[in-house]
Amino acid sequence: MRARLPHVAGFFWVAVWLFPVLSTLATVGDTARPAAVAGPALGLFCLIYTILVWGAFDGFIPKRLQVIGYLVVAALGVSVALAYDSNWLIVLLYVSTSAAAVFGDRSRPVLAVLLVCATIATTIGIGALKHYSAGVYLSHAIGLVLASALVLVVRQMSRLIYELRTTRGQLAQSAVAEERLRFARDLHDLLGHTLSLIVVKAEVVRRLAERDPAAAAAQAADIEEVGRRALAEIREAVTGYREAGLTAELTRARSDLGAAGVKAFVRRTVDSLPGPTDALLAWVVREAVTNVVRHAVASECEIALYAEKDMVTLTVSDDGRGAAACFGNGLTGLAERLSAVGGILHAGPRKGGGFRLTATVPVSARVEVAA
């Protein structure tokens, strides 16, 4: 965990748990000899312990300094526990909890558990060496186990909370990236079709400008209408309210193919579809017709829609040169959309020449397809 500015409240939160040491501090003048050494040693121990545990939890002390701080706390704690009477065994509890705080932040805090066990053994060993009653040093050992277990649990919770926050940030970044990709794909679907149509109609206007000004003016009016329609669709896409309708898209497809000099045949045996499925197939028609107009150099294009059981199939085929067989951004986006609802997209050359695109989706597909 990288160093950062500490939270001052953490210092007081750690310090307040030093209240059991007050009983030891009260005996300094009576039982500790020399008292001039015992008092400062206990004060130094408490200060280093507080800063160490505070820094370990708050993350503003580098790991190397935490290890050094733990070694100092352990040395001081064992020294005063050996030098003075049974009241001083309490400091070994804080030696143990500091080990749990410093080394318990890993996913497998084996070292922290080993150090806690070593501190338990030290407590029992000092008690036996100095001939304390078993009840005295065993009660300190039990308190040490409970306190260390609590700190280990809190340390692991802190680690998990940190990992959850990190994961949440990564998921947020991933969601933003996915949303950008979806928006780029929708803009491609919207603008690619419209701009291709404008280019085709502009070429028609250029050819008719000299020999048939009236027809050229009509095509120019169509360009204006297409531009206005594109602006409206983009506004609707940005605000999130656009829903492409299959019937309207088939009508547009017939008109756009006719403007490009392609005979359009629409065969539809399905009258109505659920909203999400209808909108998804509308995107398929839009992208397929855009490819026909832009790449195919076709003279005829057939659009067929039919249903079998709980699946609906849409095919768009032309007699062109098959240049649209290469999957670009548009077809890749369609494949992703269909795959998300359990659908399938096939695209490639058809027998006898030309190109065919086939999209099969469940009738009850539930997906947000609007931009």
C-alpha positions as CSV (number, residue, x, y, z in Angstrom):
1,M,0.0,0.0,0.0
2,R,1.5,3.3,-1.0
3,A,2.2,6.0,1.6
4,R,-0.3,8.8,1.9
5,L,-1.4,11.5,4.4
6,P,-2.6,9.9,7.7
7,H,-6.0,10.4,9.3
8,V,-5.4,12.0,12.7
9,A,-8.4,10.3,14.2
10,G,-6.7,6.9,13.7
11,F,-4.0,8.0,16.3
12,F,-6.6,8.5,19.0
13,W,-8.5,5.4,18.1
14,V,-5.4,3.3,18.6
15,A,-4.3,5.2,21.7
16,V,-7.6,4.7,23.5
17,W,-7.0,0.9,23.5
18,L,-3.9,1.4,25.7
19,F,-6.1,1.9,28.8
20,P,-5.1,-1.5,30.3
21,V,-1.5,-0.2,30.5
22,L,-2.7,2.4,33.0
23,S,-2.8,-0.2,35.7
24,T,0.8,-1.0,35.0
25,L,1.7,2.6,34.9
26,A,0.3,3.0,38.4
27,T,2.7,0.4,39.8
28,V,5.8,2.0,38.4
29,G,6.7,3.8,41.6
30,D,5.9,0.8,43.9
31,T,7.2,-2.3,42.1
32,A,9.4,-1.2,39.3
33,R,13.1,-0.7,40.2
34,P,14.5,1.6,39.0
35,A,11.4,3.7,38.4
36,A,13.3,6.3,36.5
37,V,13.9,3.7,33.8
38,A,10.6,1.9,33.9
39,G,8.4,5.0,33.4
40,P,10.2,6.3,30.3
41,A,10.5,2.8,28.9
42,L,6.7,2.2,29.2
43,G,6.0,5.7,27.7
44,L,8.3,5.1,24.8
45,F,6.7,1.6,24.2
46,C,3.2,3.1,24.1
47,L,4.2,5.9,21.8
48,I,6.0,3.7,19.3
49,Y,3.2,1.1,19.4
50,T,0.5,3.7,18.8
51,I,2.3,5.3,15.8
52,L,3.2,1.8,14.4
53,V,-0.3,0.4,14.5
54,W,-1.8,3.7,13.3
55,G,0.6,3.8,10.4
56,A,0.0,0.1,9.5
57,F,-3.7,0.5,9.3
58,D,-3.6,4.0,7.7
59,G,-0.9,3.1,5.2
60,F,1.3,6.2,5.6
61,I,4.3,4.3,7.0
62,P,6.4,2.3,4.4
63,K,6.4,-1.5,5.0
64,R,10.2,-1.5,5.8
65,L,9.7,1.1,8.6
66,Q,6.8,-0.9,9.9
67,V,9.0,-4.0,10.3
68,I,11.7,-2.0,12.1
69,G,9.0,-0.4,14.4
70,Y,7.7,-3.9,15.2
71,L,11.2,-5.1,16.1
72,V,11.6,-2.1,18.5
73,V,8.2,-2.7,20.1
74,A,9.0,-6.4,20.6
75,A,12.4,-5.7,22.1
76,L,11.0,-3.1,24.5
77,G,8.0,-5.3,25.4
78,V,10.0,-8.4,26.2
79,S,12.7,-6.4,28.0
80,V,10.3,-4.8,30.5
81,A,8.3,-8.0,30.9
82,L,11.5,-9.8,31.9
83,A,12.7,-6.9,34.1
84,Y,9.7,-6.3,36.2
85,D,6.8,-8.1,37.9
86,S,3.7,-9.9,36.5
87,N,1.8,-6.6,36.0
88,W,4.1,-5.9,33.0
89,L,3.1,-9.0,31.1
90,I,0.3,-6.9,29.7
91,V,2.8,-5.2,27.3
92,L,3.2,-8.5,25.5
93,L,-0.4,-8.3,24.4
94,Y,0.5,-5.1,22.5
95,V,3.5,-6.8,21.0
96,S,1.2,-9.5,19.7
97,T,-1.4,-7.0,18.3
98,S,1.3,-5.0,16.7
99,A,2.5,-8.1,14.8
100,A,-1.1,-8.7,13.7
101,A,-1.4,-5.1,12.5
102,V,1.9,-5.0,10.6
103,F,1.9,-8.5,9.1
104,G,-1.8,-9.3,8.9
105,D,-2.6,-7.3,5.7
106,R,-1.7,-10.1,3.3
107,S,-4.2,-12.6,1.9
108,R,-2.4,-15.4,4.0
109,P,-1.1,-13.8,7.1
110,V,1.0,-16.8,8.1
111,L,3.9,-14.7,9.5
112,A,1.5,-12.7,11.7
113,V,0.1,-15.9,13.1
114,L,3.6,-17.3,13.8
115,L,4.6,-14.1,15.6
116,V,1.5,-14.2,17.7
117,C,2.2,-17.8,18.6
118,A,5.8,-16.8,19.5
119,T,4.5,-14.0,21.7
120,I,2.2,-16.5,23.5
121,A,5.1,-18.8,24.1
122,T,7.2,-15.9,25.4
123,T,4.4,-14.9,27.8
124,I,4.1,-18.4,29.2
125,G,7.9,-18.8,29.3
126,I,8.4,-15.6,31.2
127,G,5.6,-16.6,33.6
128,A,7.2,-19.9,34.3
129,L,10.7,-18.5,34.5
130,K,9.7,-16.0,37.1
131,H,7.5,-18.5,39.0
132,Y,4.3,-16.6,38.5
133,S,1.1,-18.5,39.2
134,A,-0.3,-20.4,36.2
135,G,-3.5,-18.4,36.4
136,V,-1.6,-15.1,36.0
137,Y,0.3,-15.8,32.9
138,L,-2.4,-18.1,31.3
139,S,-4.9,-15.3,31.7
140,H,-2.5,-12.9,29.9
141,A,-2.0,-15.5,27.2
142,I,-5.7,-15.9,26.6
143,G,-6.2,-12.1,26.5
144,L,-3.3,-12.0,24.0
145,V,-5.0,-14.6,21.7
146,L,-8.3,-12.8,21.8
147,A,-6.9,-9.3,21.1
148,S,-4.6,-10.6,18.3
149,A,-7.5,-12.5,16.7
150,L,-9.6,-9.3,16.7
151,V,-6.8,-7.2,15.1
152,L,-6.2,-9.9,12.5
153,V,-9.9,-9.9,11.6
154,V,-10.0,-6.2,11.4
155,R,-6.8,-6.2,9.3
156,Q,-8.2,-8.6,6.9
157,M,-11.4,-6.6,6.6
158,S,-9.4,-3.5,5.9
159,R,-7.5,-5.4,3.1
160,L,-10.8,-6.7,1.6
161,I,-12.4,-3.2,1.7
162,Y,-9.3,-1.8,-0.1
163,E,-9.5,-4.5,-2.7
164,L,-13.2,-3.9,-3.2
165,R,-12.7,-0.2,-3.7
166,T,-9.9,-1.0,-6.2
167,T,-12.2,-3.4,-8.0
168,R,-15.0,-1.0,-8.0
169,G,-12.8,1.6,-9.6
170,Q,-11.7,-0.9,-12.3
171,L,-15.2,-1.9,-13.0
172,A,-16.2,1.8,-13.3
173,Q,-13.4,2.3,-15.8
174,S,-14.4,-0.9,-17.7
175,A,-18.1,0.3,-17.8
176,V,-17.0,3.7,-19.2
177,A,-14.9,2.0,-21.9
178,E,-17.8,-0.3,-22.8
179,E,-20.2,2.7,-23.0
180,R,-17.8,4.5,-25.2
181,L,-17.6,1.5,-27.5
182,R,-21.4,1.1,-27.6
183,F,-21.8,4.8,-28.3
184,A,-19.2,4.7,-31.1
185,R,-20.9,1.7,-32.6
186,D,-24.3,3.4,-32.5
187,L,-22.9,6.5,-34.1
188,H,-21.4,4.4,-36.8
189,D,-24.7,2.8,-37.4
190,L,-26.4,6.1,-37.6
191,L,-24.0,8.2,-39.5
192,G,-22.5,5.6,-41.8
193,H,-25.9,4.9,-43.4
194,T,-26.9,8.6,-43.6
195,L,-23.6,9.8,-45.0
196,S,-23.5,7.1,-47.6
197,L,-27.0,8.0,-48.8
198,I,-26.0,11.7,-48.9
199,V,-23.0,10.8,-51.1
200,V,-25.1,8.8,-53.5
201,K,-27.8,11.5,-53.8
202,A,-25.1,14.2,-54.2
203,E,-23.7,12.2,-57.2
204,V,-27.2,12.0,-58.7
205,V,-27.6,15.8,-58.3
206,R,-24.2,16.3,-60.0
207,R,-25.2,14.2,-63.0
208,L,-28.7,15.7,-63.3
209,A,-27.7,19.4,-62.6
210,E,-27.2,20.3,-66.3
211,R,-29.7,18.1,-68.2
212,D,-32.6,18.0,-65.7
213,P,-32.5,20.8,-63.1
214,A,-35.9,19.9,-61.7
215,A,-34.9,16.4,-60.9
216,A,-31.6,17.6,-59.5
217,A,-33.6,20.0,-57.2
218,A,-35.8,17.1,-56.1
219,Q,-32.7,15.1,-55.2
220,A,-31.2,18.1,-53.4
221,A,-34.4,18.4,-51.4
222,D,-34.0,14.7,-50.5
223,I,-30.5,15.4,-49.3
224,E,-31.9,18.2,-47.1
225,E,-34.5,15.8,-45.7
226,V,-31.9,13.1,-45.0
227,G,-29.7,15.6,-43.2
228,R,-32.6,16.8,-41.0
229,R,-33.5,13.3,-40.3
230,A,-29.9,12.5,-39.3
231,L,-29.8,15.5,-37.0
232,A,-33.0,14.4,-35.3
233,E,-31.7,10.8,-34.9
234,I,-28.4,11.9,-33.4
235,R,-30.2,14.1,-30.9
236,E,-32.5,11.2,-30.0
237,A,-29.4,8.9,-29.7
238,V,-27.6,11.2,-27.4
239,T,-30.6,11.7,-25.1
240,G,-31.1,7.9,-25.0
241,Y,-34.7,7.9,-26.4
242,R,-34.2,6.6,-29.9
243,E,-35.9,3.3,-30.8
244,A,-35.4,2.1,-34.4
245,G,-38.6,0.7,-35.9
246,L,-38.3,-2.2,-38.3
247,T,-41.3,-1.2,-40.5
248,A,-40.0,2.4,-40.8
249,E,-36.5,1.0,-41.6
250,L,-37.7,-1.3,-44.3
251,T,-39.5,1.7,-45.9
252,R,-36.3,3.8,-45.7
253,A,-34.3,0.8,-47.1
254,R,-36.6,0.6,-50.2
255,S,-36.3,4.4,-50.8
256,D,-32.5,4.4,-50.3
257,L,-31.9,1.4,-52.5
258,G,-34.0,3.0,-55.2
259,A,-32.1,6.3,-55.0
260,A,-28.9,4.3,-55.5
261,G,-30.3,2.6,-58.6
262,V,-30.9,-0.8,-56.9
263,K,-34.2,-2.6,-57.3
264,A,-35.5,-3.5,-53.8
265,F,-37.7,-6.5,-53.0
266,V,-39.1,-6.9,-49.5
267,R,-40.7,-10.1,-48.5
268,R,-42.1,-10.1,-45.0
269,T,-44.2,-12.9,-43.4
270,V,-44.0,-11.6,-39.8
271,D,-46.5,-8.8,-39.0
272,S,-45.3,-7.6,-35.5
273,L,-42.5,-8.4,-33.2
274,P,-41.7,-7.4,-29.6
275,G,-40.1,-4.0,-29.2
276,P,-36.5,-5.0,-28.5
277,T,-36.4,-7.6,-31.3
278,D,-38.0,-5.2,-33.7
279,A,-35.5,-2.5,-32.9
280,L,-32.6,-4.9,-33.2
281,L,-33.6,-6.1,-36.6
282,A,-34.0,-2.5,-37.7
283,W,-30.3,-2.0,-36.9
284,V,-29.5,-5.1,-39.0
285,V,-31.5,-3.7,-42.0
286,R,-29.8,-0.3,-41.6
287,E,-26.3,-1.7,-41.6
288,A,-27.0,-4.3,-44.4
289,V,-28.5,-1.7,-46.7
290,T,-25.7,0.7,-46.0
291,N,-23.2,-1.9,-47.1
292,V,-25.2,-2.6,-50.3
293,V,-25.3,1.0,-51.2
294,R,-21.7,1.7,-50.3
295,H,-19.9,-1.4,-51.4
296,A,-21.9,-3.9,-53.4
297,V,-22.4,-2.2,-56.8
298,A,-25.6,-4.2,-57.1
299,S,-28.6,-4.0,-59.3
300,E,-31.0,-5.9,-57.1
301,C,-31.4,-6.4,-53.4
302,E,-33.8,-8.7,-51.6
303,I,-34.9,-8.4,-47.9
304,A,-36.7,-11.3,-46.4
305,L,-38.2,-11.6,-42.9
306,Y,-39.7,-14.8,-41.6
307,A,-40.2,-16.7,-38.3
308,E,-39.8,-20.3,-37.3
309,K,-41.0,-21.4,-33.9
310,D,-39.5,-18.9,-31.4
311,M,-36.8,-17.6,-33.8
312,V,-37.0,-14.9,-36.4
313,T,-34.7,-14.7,-39.4
314,L,-33.8,-11.7,-41.5
315,T,-31.8,-12.0,-44.8
316,V,-30.5,-9.3,-47.0
317,S,-29.0,-10.5,-50.2
318,D,-27.8,-8.7,-53.4
319,D,-26.3,-9.6,-56.8
320,G,-23.3,-7.3,-56.5
321,R,-19.6,-7.9,-56.4
322,G,-19.6,-9.1,-52.7
323,A,-17.2,-6.4,-51.5
324,A,-19.1,-6.2,-48.2
325,A,-18.0,-9.7,-47.2
326,C,-15.2,-8.2,-45.2
327,F,-16.4,-7.7,-41.6
328,G,-15.9,-4.0,-40.7
329,N,-17.0,-2.1,-37.6
330,G,-20.6,-2.2,-38.6
331,L,-20.9,-5.9,-39.1
332,T,-18.8,-6.6,-36.0
333,G,-21.1,-4.4,-34.0
334,L,-24.1,-6.3,-35.3
335,A,-22.5,-9.6,-34.4
336,E,-22.0,-8.3,-30.8
337,R,-25.5,-7.1,-30.5
338,L,-27.0,-10.4,-31.8
339,S,-24.6,-12.5,-29.7
340,A,-25.7,-10.6,-26.5
341,V,-29.3,-11.9,-26.9
342,G,-28.5,-15.4,-28.2
343,G,-28.7,-14.5,-31.8
344,I,-26.4,-15.4,-34.8
345,L,-25.1,-13.4,-37.7
346,H,-23.8,-14.9,-40.9
347,A,-22.4,-12.9,-43.7
348,G,-20.6,-13.9,-46.9
349,P,-20.8,-14.5,-50.6
350,R,-24.0,-16.2,-51.8
351,K,-24.2,-19.0,-54.4
352,G,-24.4,-17.5,-57.9
353,G,-22.6,-14.3,-57.0
354,G,-23.4,-11.4,-54.7
355,F,-23.5,-11.2,-50.9
356,R,-25.9,-12.4,-48.3
357,L,-26.4,-11.4,-44.7
358,T,-28.5,-13.5,-42.4
359,A,-29.5,-12.6,-38.8
360,T,-31.3,-15.0,-36.5
361,V,-32.6,-13.8,-33.1
362,P,-35.1,-15.1,-30.5
363,V,-38.5,-13.6,-30.9
364,S,-38.5,-12.6,-27.3
365,A,-35.0,-11.0,-27.2
366,R,-34.7,-8.6,-24.2
367,V,-32.0,-6.1,-24.8
368,E,-31.5,-2.4,-24.9
369,V,-30.6,-1.6,-28.5
370,A,-31.4,2.1,-28.5
371,A,-28.4,4.4,-28.5
